[in-house]
Amino acid sequence: MLEIFGTIGGNALGLPGLLGVALGMMTRHIWLAALMGGLVGIVETFLFAGWQFANLEMLELVVAIVVGVLAGCVGCVIRLKGASV
């Protein structure tokens, strides 16, 4: 259980979370923001696995993608709501 929470927290405070929000704030399309956040999650996981499928863990990959997608959507919503005030 602690491993799952640590993985989620590490991804939320790491590249998928921070870069996902930043890339999400660059667009007004939620689908594009989610796509860019998910791609950041995939690239970050492969980068830290040494670009080898053998070193890849599915839990880390799935969590990184989900966190990236959610962070991208949050960034896009921040831009949409901030622009309408």
N, CA, C and O atoms as CSV, one atom per row, in Angstrom:
chain,resi,resn,atom,element,x,y,z
A,1,MET,N,N,0.825,-1.185,0.000
A,1,MET,CA,C,0.000,0.000,0.000
A,1,MET,C,C,0.874,1.255,0.000
A,1,MET,O,O,0.579,2.224,-0.700
A,2,LEU,N,N,1.943,1.231,0.784
A,2,LEU,CA,C,2.828,2.386,0.827
A,2,LEU,C,C,3.553,2.585,-0.500
A,2,LEU,O,O,3.862,3.714,-0.881
A,3,GLU,N,N,3.823,1.497,-1.197
A,3,GLU,CA,C,4.479,1.612,-2.496
A,3,GLU,C,C,3.578,2.328,-3.508
A,3,GLU,O,O,4.047,3.146,-4.299
A,4,ILE,N,N,2.293,2.014,-3.472
A,4,ILE,CA,C,1.349,2.671,-4.376
A,4,ILE,C,C,1.245,4.155,-4.054
A,4,ILE,O,O,1.279,4.989,-4.959
A,5,PHE,N,N,1.119,4.493,-2.779
A,5,PHE,CA,C,1.025,5.904,-2.390
A,5,PHE,C,C,2.310,6.655,-2.732
A,5,PHE,O,O,2.263,7.806,-3.167
A,6,GLY,N,N,3.442,6.013,-2.538
A,6,GLY,CA,C,4.707,6.642,-2.884
A,6,GLY,C,C,4.846,6.867,-4.376
A,6,GLY,O,O,5.375,7.894,-4.804
A,7,THR,N,N,4.377,5.918,-5.170
A,7,THR,CA,C,4.416,6.064,-6.629
A,7,THR,C,C,3.513,7.194,-7.092
A,7,THR,O,O,3.894,7.991,-7.949
A,8,ILE,N,N,2.317,7.263,-6.523
A,8,ILE,CA,C,1.387,8.333,-6.885
A,8,ILE,C,C,1.939,9.689,-6.471
A,8,ILE,O,O,1.907,10.635,-7.258
A,9,GLY,N,N,2.443,9.793,-5.251
A,9,GLY,CA,C,3.006,11.058,-4.776
A,9,GLY,C,C,4.236,11.474,-5.553
A,9,GLY,O,O,4.407,12.653,-5.864
A,10,GLY,N,N,5.093,10.521,-5.868
A,10,GLY,CA,C,6.290,10.833,-6.643
A,10,GLY,C,C,5.968,11.322,-8.041
A,10,GLY,O,O,6.640,12.214,-8.558
A,11,ASN,N,N,4.953,10.750,-8.654
A,11,ASN,CA,C,4.558,11.194,-9.988
A,11,ASN,C,C,3.822,12.524,-9.945
A,11,ASN,O,O,3.965,13.341,-10.855
A,12,ALA,N,N,3.040,12.750,-8.901
A,12,ALA,CA,C,2.320,14.024,-8.797
A,12,ALA,C,C,3.285,15.183,-8.583
A,12,ALA,O,O,3.059,16.280,-9.092
A,13,LEU,N,N,4.354,14.947,-7.834
A,13,LEU,CA,C,5.339,15.996,-7.591
A,13,LEU,C,C,6.504,15.962,-8.581
A,13,LEU,O,O,7.379,16.827,-8.545
A,14,GLY,N,N,6.514,14.975,-9.453
A,14,GLY,CA,C,7.598,14.832,-10.415
A,14,GLY,C,C,7.223,15.371,-11.785
A,14,GLY,O,O,6.378,16.257,-11.915
A,15,LEU,N,N,7.867,14.818,-12.800
A,15,LEU,CA,C,7.663,15.303,-14.164
A,15,LEU,C,C,6.225,15.184,-14.666
A,15,LEU,O,O,5.722,16.153,-15.234
A,16,PRO,N,N,5.532,14.055,-14.491
A,16,PRO,CA,C,4.178,13.991,-15.036
A,16,PRO,C,C,3.232,15.020,-14.419
A,16,PRO,O,O,2.379,15.575,-15.112
A,17,GLY,N,N,3.380,15.272,-13.129
A,17,GLY,CA,C,2.485,16.238,-12.485
A,17,GLY,C,C,2.806,17.670,-12.844
A,17,GLY,O,O,1.927,18.415,-13.278
A,18,LEU,N,N,4.040,18.061,-12.671
A,18,LEU,CA,C,4.409,19.462,-12.901
A,18,LEU,C,C,4.431,19.819,-14.382
A,18,LEU,O,O,3.894,20.853,-14.780
A,19,LEU,N,N,5.040,18.980,-15.191
A,19,LEU,CA,C,5.092,19.269,-16.620
A,19,LEU,C,C,3.725,19.072,-17.269
A,19,LEU,O,O,3.400,19.741,-18.251
A,20,GLY,N,N,2.932,18.165,-16.728
A,20,GLY,CA,C,1.567,17.988,-17.231
A,20,GLY,C,C,0.719,19.225,-17.014
A,20,GLY,O,O,-0.025,19.626,-17.909
A,21,VAL,N,N,0.819,19.838,-15.843
A,21,VAL,CA,C,0.083,21.078,-15.578
A,21,VAL,C,C,0.594,22.198,-16.481
A,21,VAL,O,O,-0.197,22.962,-17.035
A,22,ALA,N,N,1.895,22.293,-16.626
A,22,ALA,CA,C,2.477,23.355,-17.464
A,22,ALA,C,C,2.056,23.199,-18.917
A,22,ALA,O,O,1.691,24.182,-19.562
A,23,LEU,N,N,2.099,21.981,-19.440
A,23,LEU,CA,C,1.677,21.774,-20.824
A,23,LEU,C,C,0.175,21.940,-20.981
A,23,LEU,O,O,-0.292,22.401,-22.022
A,24,GLY,N,N,-0.584,21.569,-19.959
A,24,GLY,CA,C,-2.031,21.755,-20.010
A,24,GLY,C,C,-2.424,23.216,-20.029
A,24,GLY,O,O,-3.436,23.582,-20.629
A,25,MET,N,N,-1.638,24.050,-19.382
A,25,MET,CA,C,-1.934,25.478,-19.370
A,25,MET,C,C,-1.580,26.154,-20.693
A,25,MET,O,O,-1.891,27.330,-20.884
A,26,MET,N,N,-0.943,25.438,-21.597
A,26,MET,CA,C,-0.578,26.010,-22.884
A,26,MET,C,C,-1.672,25.857,-23.933
A,26,MET,O,O,-1.545,26.409,-25.026
A,27,THR,N,N,-2.735,25.128,-23.637
A,27,THR,CA,C,-3.778,24.882,-24.618
A,27,THR,C,C,-5.153,25.081,-24.001
A,27,THR,O,O,-5.310,25.048,-22.780
A,28,ARG,N,N,-6.133,25.284,-24.847
A,28,ARG,CA,C,-7.527,25.415,-24.401
A,28,ARG,C,C,-8.347,24.165,-24.714
A,28,ARG,O,O,-9.546,24.127,-24.437
A,29,HIS,N,N,-7.721,23.159,-25.281
A,29,HIS,CA,C,-8.397,21.912,-25.620
A,29,HIS,C,C,-8.051,20.863,-24.571
A,29,HIS,O,O,-6.886,20.508,-24.394
A,30,ILE,N,N,-9.076,20.370,-23.876
A,30,ILE,CA,C,-8.831,19.415,-22.790
A,30,ILE,C,C,-8.239,18.111,-23.328
A,30,ILE,O,O,-7.363,17.523,-22.694
A,31,TRP,N,N,-8.703,17.663,-24.477
A,31,TRP,CA,C,-8.187,16.404,-25.022
A,31,TRP,C,C,-6.702,16.521,-25.363
A,31,TRP,O,O,-5.943,15.572,-25.167
A,32,LEU,N,N,-6.286,17.682,-25.874
A,32,LEU,CA,C,-4.880,17.875,-26.192
A,32,LEU,C,C,-4.029,17.959,-24.924
A,32,LEU,O,O,-2.918,17.431,-24.877
A,33,ALA,N,N,-4.556,18.620,-23.908
A,33,ALA,CA,C,-3.846,18.713,-22.632
A,33,ALA,C,C,-3.688,17.334,-21.997
A,33,ALA,O,O,-2.625,17.009,-21.467
A,34,ALA,N,N,-4.748,16.522,-22.052
A,34,ALA,CA,C,-4.679,15.167,-21.503
A,34,ALA,C,C,-3.685,14.318,-22.289
A,34,ALA,O,O,-2.944,13.528,-21.705
A,35,LEU,N,N,-3.668,14.477,-23.601
A,35,LEU,CA,C,-2.736,13.727,-24.437
A,35,LEU,C,C,-1.293,14.098,-24.129
A,35,LEU,O,O,-0.440,13.220,-24.002
A,36,MET,N,N,-1.015,15.390,-24.007
A,36,MET,CA,C,0.351,15.817,-23.705
A,36,MET,C,C,0.780,15.365,-22.312
A,36,MET,O,O,1.931,14.970,-22.125
A,37,GLY,N,N,-0.119,15.415,-21.338
A,37,GLY,CA,C,0.203,14.939,-19.997
A,37,GLY,C,C,0.486,13.446,-19.972
A,37,GLY,O,O,1.409,12.994,-19.293
A,38,GLY,N,N,-0.310,12.679,-20.714
A,38,GLY,CA,C,-0.074,11.245,-20.804
A,38,GLY,C,C,1.241,10.911,-21.477
A,38,GLY,O,O,1.935,9.983,-21.063
A,39,LEU,N,N,1.590,11.665,-22.520
A,39,LEU,CA,C,2.872,11.450,-23.195
A,39,LEU,C,C,4.043,11.761,-22.275
A,39,LEU,O,O,5.064,11.074,-22.315
A,40,VAL,N,N,3.904,12.792,-21.447
A,40,VAL,CA,C,4.954,13.099,-20.479
A,40,VAL,C,C,5.118,11.937,-19.499
A,40,VAL,O,O,6.239,11.578,-19.141
A,41,GLY,N,N,3.997,11.347,-19.065
A,41,GLY,CA,C,4.060,10.197,-18.169
A,41,GLY,C,C,4.761,9.009,-18.795
A,41,GLY,O,O,5.544,8.328,-18.133
A,42,ILE,N,N,4.484,8.752,-20.073
A,42,ILE,CA,C,5.126,7.634,-20.770
A,42,ILE,C,C,6.624,7.887,-20.927
A,42,ILE,O,O,7.444,7.017,-20.634
A,43,VAL,N,N,6.970,9.083,-21.391
A,43,VAL,CA,C,8.381,9.394,-21.633
A,43,VAL,C,C,9.172,9.372,-20.327
A,43,VAL,O,O,10.296,8.871,-20.289
A,44,GLU,N,N,8.594,9.907,-19.268
A,44,GLU,CA,C,9.294,9.930,-17.970
A,44,GLU,C,C,9.547,8.517,-17.455
A,44,GLU,O,O,10.624,8.233,-16.930
A,45,THR,N,N,8.576,7.641,-17.599
A,45,THR,CA,C,8.744,6.272,-17.122
A,45,THR,C,C,9.811,5.538,-17.935
A,45,THR,O,O,10.649,4.831,-17.375
A,46,PHE,N,N,9.774,5.709,-19.252
A,46,PHE,CA,C,10.795,5.070,-20.084
A,46,PHE,C,C,12.167,5.678,-19.849
A,46,PHE,O,O,13.168,4.965,-19.904
A,47,LEU,N,N,12.238,6.961,-19.592
A,47,LEU,CA,C,13.515,7.623,-19.343
A,47,LEU,C,C,14.189,7.055,-18.101
A,47,LEU,O,O,15.381,6.750,-18.121
A,48,PHE,N,N,13.424,6.914,-17.018
A,48,PHE,CA,C,13.998,6.391,-15.783
A,48,PHE,C,C,14.198,4.883,-15.815
A,48,PHE,O,O,14.892,4.334,-14.960
A,49,ALA,N,N,13.591,4.200,-16.802
A,49,ALA,CA,C,13.819,2.763,-16.961
A,49,ALA,C,C,14.991,2.494,-17.898
A,49,ALA,O,O,15.273,1.339,-18.217
A,50,GLY,N,N,15.669,3.534,-18.338
A,50,GLY,CA,C,16.814,3.361,-19.213
A,50,GLY,C,C,16.424,3.005,-20.639
A,50,GLY,O,O,17.223,2.408,-21.361
A,51,TRP,N,N,15.209,3.360,-21.065
A,51,TRP,CA,C,14.686,3.085,-22.403
A,51,TRP,C,C,14.667,1.597,-22.717
A,51,TRP,O,O,14.775,1.208,-23.879
A,52,GLN,N,N,14.529,0.756,-21.683
A,52,GLN,CA,C,14.467,-0.690,-21.874
A,52,GLN,C,C,13.164,-1.211,-21.292
A,52,GLN,O,O,12.798,-0.881,-20.163
A,53,PHE,N,N,12.470,-2.026,-22.069
A,53,PHE,CA,C,11.202,-2.577,-21.621
A,53,PHE,C,C,11.377,-3.533,-20.448
A,53,PHE,O,O,10.450,-3.714,-19.659
A,54,ALA,N,N,12.540,-4.144,-20.323
A,54,ALA,CA,C,12.780,-5.103,-19.250
A,54,ALA,C,C,12.794,-4.422,-17.878
A,54,ALA,O,O,12.454,-5.050,-16.875
A,55,ASN,N,N,13.181,-3.158,-17.824
A,55,ASN,CA,C,13.254,-2.434,-16.550
A,55,ASN,C,C,11.965,-1.687,-16.225
A,55,ASN,O,O,11.909,-0.955,-15.237
A,56,LEU,N,N,10.951,-1.860,-17.028
A,56,LEU,CA,C,9.705,-1.111,-16.879
A,56,LEU,C,C,8.740,-1.857,-15.967
A,56,LEU,O,O,8.563,-3.067,-16.109
A,57,GLU,N,N,8.120,-1.149,-15.037
A,57,GLU,CA,C,7.088,-1.731,-14.185
A,57,GLU,C,C,5.742,-1.176,-14.607
A,57,GLU,O,O,5.590,0.032,-14.791
A,58,MET,N,N,4.769,-2.054,-14.761
A,58,MET,CA,C,3.463,-1.631,-15.261
A,58,MET,C,C,2.749,-0.694,-14.292
A,58,MET,O,O,2.056,0.227,-14.724
A,59,LEU,N,N,2.908,-0.916,-12.992
A,59,LEU,CA,C,2.257,-0.044,-12.019
A,59,LEU,C,C,2.768,1.387,-12.159
A,59,LEU,O,O,1.980,2.332,-12.143
A,60,GLU,N,N,4.061,1.547,-12.294
A,60,GLU,CA,C,4.636,2.881,-12.447
A,60,GLU,C,C,4.182,3.535,-13.747
A,60,GLU,O,O,3.898,4.733,-13.777
A,61,LEU,N,N,4.114,2.751,-14.819
A,61,LEU,CA,C,3.687,3.292,-16.102
A,61,LEU,C,C,2.235,3.748,-16.053
A,61,LEU,O,O,1.911,4.841,-16.518
A,62,VAL,N,N,1.367,2.924,-15.496
A,62,VAL,CA,C,-0.054,3.273,-15.424
A,62,VAL,C,C,-0.272,4.492,-14.538
A,62,VAL,O,O,-1.032,5.391,-14.897
A,63,VAL,N,N,0.381,4.530,-13.391
A,63,VAL,CA,C,0.232,5.670,-12.487
A,63,VAL,C,C,0.755,6.942,-13.131
A,63,VAL,O,O,0.137,7.999,-13.001
A,64,ALA,N,N,1.894,6.856,-13.829
A,64,ALA,CA,C,2.463,8.035,-14.484
A,64,ALA,C,C,1.537,8.551,-15.578
A,64,ALA,O,O,1.384,9.763,-15.731
A,65,ILE,N,N,0.924,7.660,-16.335
A,65,ILE,CA,C,0.006,8.086,-17.384
A,65,ILE,C,C,-1.238,8.738,-16.785
A,65,ILE,O,O,-1.669,9.795,-17.245
A,66,VAL,N,N,-1.811,8.113,-15.766
A,66,VAL,CA,C,-3.025,8.666,-15.141
A,66,VAL,C,C,-2.737,10.023,-14.506
A,66,VAL,O,O,-3.522,10.958,-14.668
A,67,VAL,N,N,-1.636,10.140,-13.794
A,67,VAL,CA,C,-1.273,11.416,-13.166
A,67,VAL,C,C,-1.017,12.470,-14.236
A,67,VAL,O,O,-1.435,13.617,-14.077
A,68,GLY,N,N,-0.337,12.105,-15.323
A,68,GLY,CA,C,-0.078,13.049,-16.400
A,68,GLY,C,C,-1.352,13.536,-17.070
A,68,GLY,O,O,-1.488,14.723,-17.366
A,69,VAL,N,N,-2.288,12.619,-17.309
A,69,VAL,CA,C,-3.563,12.992,-17.924
A,69,VAL,C,C,-4.350,13.924,-17.006
A,69,VAL,O,O,-4.870,14.948,-17.450
A,70,LEU,N,N,-4.431,13.569,-15.740
A,70,LEU,CA,C,-5.159,14.421,-14.796
A,70,LEU,C,C,-4.494,15.780,-14.622
A,70,LEU,O,O,-5.181,16.798,-14.540
A,71,ALA,N,N,-3.174,15.806,-14.564
A,71,ALA,CA,C,-2.466,17.081,-14.413
A,71,ALA,C,C,-2.654,17.955,-15.647
A,71,ALA,O,O,-2.823,19.168,-15.523
A,72,GLY,N,N,-2.626,17.360,-16.827
A,72,GLY,CA,C,-2.871,18.121,-18.043
A,72,GLY,C,C,-4.262,18.711,-18.073
A,72,GLY,O,O,-4.444,19.862,-18.470
A,73,CYS,N,N,-5.254,17.927,-17.653
A,73,CYS,CA,C,-6.637,18.430,-17.602
A,73,CYS,C,C,-6.771,19.551,-16.578
A,73,CYS,O,O,-7.465,20.537,-16.831
A,74,VAL,N,N,-6.125,19.416,-15.439
A,74,VAL,CA,C,-6.178,20.474,-14.418
A,74,VAL,C,C,-5.535,21.753,-14.950
A,74,VAL,O,O,-6.059,22.845,-14.730
A,75,GLY,N,N,-4.411,21.630,-15.644
A,75,GLY,CA,C,-3.767,22.801,-16.228
A,75,GLY,C,C,-4.651,23.488,-17.254
A,75,GLY,O,O,-4.707,24.716,-17.311
A,76,CYS,N,N,-5.341,22.697,-18.062
A,76,CYS,CA,C,-6.240,23.270,-19.055
A,76,CYS,C,C,-7.417,23.969,-18.393
A,76,CYS,O,O,-7.818,25.048,-18.829
A,77,VAL,N,N,-7.974,23.374,-17.354
A,77,VAL,CA,C,-9.091,23.995,-16.638
A,77,VAL,C,C,-8.632,25.281,-15.948
A,77,VAL,O,O,-9.386,26.253,-15.890
A,78,ILE,N,N,-7.416,25.294,-15.431
A,78,ILE,CA,C,-6.881,26.528,-14.834
A,78,ILE,C,C,-6.816,27.630,-15.891
A,78,ILE,O,O,-7.159,28.780,-15.617
A,79,ARG,N,N,-6.379,27.277,-17.084
A,79,ARG,CA,C,-6.312,28.279,-18.139
A,79,ARG,C,C,-7.706,28.737,-18.546
A,79,ARG,O,O,-7.936,29.934,-18.724
A,80,LEU,N,N,-8.646,27.794,-18.697
A,80,LEU,CA,C,-9.993,28.175,-19.113
A,80,LEU,C,C,-10.694,29.046,-18.068
A,80,LEU,O,O,-11.299,30.060,-18.416
A,81,LYS,N,N,-10.621,28.671,-16.830
A,81,LYS,CA,C,-11.286,29.447,-15.776
A,81,LYS,C,C,-10.558,30.750,-15.492
A,81,LYS,O,O,-11.194,31.758,-15.186
A,82,GLY,N,N,-9.247,30.745,-15.588
A,82,GLY,CA,C,-8.487,31.963,-15.364
A,82,GLY,C,C,-8.703,32.975,-16.468
A,82,GLY,O,O,-8.647,34.181,-16.226
A,83,ALA,N,N,-8.950,32.496,-17.682
A,83,ALA,CA,C,-9.149,33.403,-18.810
A,83,ALA,C,C,-10.543,34.025,-18.802
A,83,ALA,O,O,-10.755,35.066,-19.425
A,84,SER,N,N,-11.492,33.405,-18.110
A,84,SER,CA,C,-12.867,33.932,-18.122
A,84,SER,C,C,-13.140,34.866,-16.960
A,84,SER,O,O,-14.244,35.403,-16.871
A,85,VAL,N,N,-12.190,35.084,-16.069
A,85,VAL,CA,C,-12.415,35.985,-14.924
A,85,VAL,C,C,-12.195,37.403,-15.340
A,85,VAL,O,O,-12.333,38.314,-14.524
